[in-house]
Amino acid sequence: MGHIQPVSAALQQEEGGNYTNEDRTLYTINKHLAGDLIEYQEKQYTVHAPEERDYRDVNKYMLKKVVARDPV
């Protein structure tokens, strides 16, 4: 459980195109590991390493949409 938001256009540009409008940001009090698979609105996302934050009551994760043709 958590709050899932689209990745902002500013972040997509700042990260050199590493993120697309299909990717998401997850805010949650739960812990996830890099590589965990999350399903949201019938789409699957892979969790990337958590962002280091000074405050820890809410964790922030970047979610990359899983594309069937991507190599594993």
Secondary structure, 3 states (H helix, E strand, C coil): CCEEEECCHHHHHHCCCCCCCCCEEEEECCCCCCCCEEEECCEEEEECCCCCCCCCCCEEEEEEECCCCCCC
